[in-house]
């Protein structure tokens, strides 16, 4: 995987940059574009029943990417989708923390037609807060967790919010437990934390105190996290006995992850330079998802 990342970042960078110049115009026209030209990918979801169809939340709207490495803008608008989460058990219902291209917070938005059209559902008390990460409880889909500069919880499907405690100065990612709606995990600047009371209090759950950039929980109670200096780690709820799957991703870190609900070993990840990666063996080996116009070798 590291060599693949290197191949994408070196001589071909000039080619990528040249193609990226046309991304905005192509996105507006909804023409398919190479997935490697998408910048600022801020969330990823696997399409229900179509494991190689990926929803990608970006500064320019929601894109749908395929196995061929090309993506087409799906959302009717080109707003800045800072986060994206699908409601468990409802394949076409999505929630997103959204800002305008100029940076004005739109609040929590909802789509009921598979991320195509969106409407405002709610805002938190502080209008400046945009949810940079969002997670919905599989145990109770009416329980939502969101964080930006502060942490919030909703118990009525995102219509109203209450303020919770912050486990660290910065939360990079949130993941609700698959087992109990009151349990939520936070990947933060000071490690991986767990709250058992919906964000009222927090406890560290990983030995390392290094920055942790991603946390993801599957419906099968498997939890993944990326710890800087440690790599991609995995444990099962509730025991949380950790195993390291992959030591490093070059000089980049994993920021977002999605797991195919029909195939537990098929993983998708996004790094902090918006490289989309795939694994077919549960996270040990990774390859870049790219269009044919760049010949990246694994």
Secondary structure, 3 states (H helix, E strand, C coil): CHHHHHHHHCCCHHHHHHHHCCHHHHHHHCCCEEHHHCCCCCEEEEECCEEEEEEEEECCEEEEECCCCEEEECCCCCCEECCCEECCCCCCCEEEEEECCCCCEEEEEEECCCCCCCEEEECCCCCCCCCCEEEECCCCCCCEEEECCCEEEECCCCCCCEECCCCCCCEEEEEECCCCCCCEEEEECCEEEEECCCCCCCEECCCCCCCEEEEEECCCCEEEEEECCCEEEEEECCCCCCEEEECCECCECEEEEEECCCCCCCEEEEECCCCEEEECCCCCCCEECCCCCCCCCC
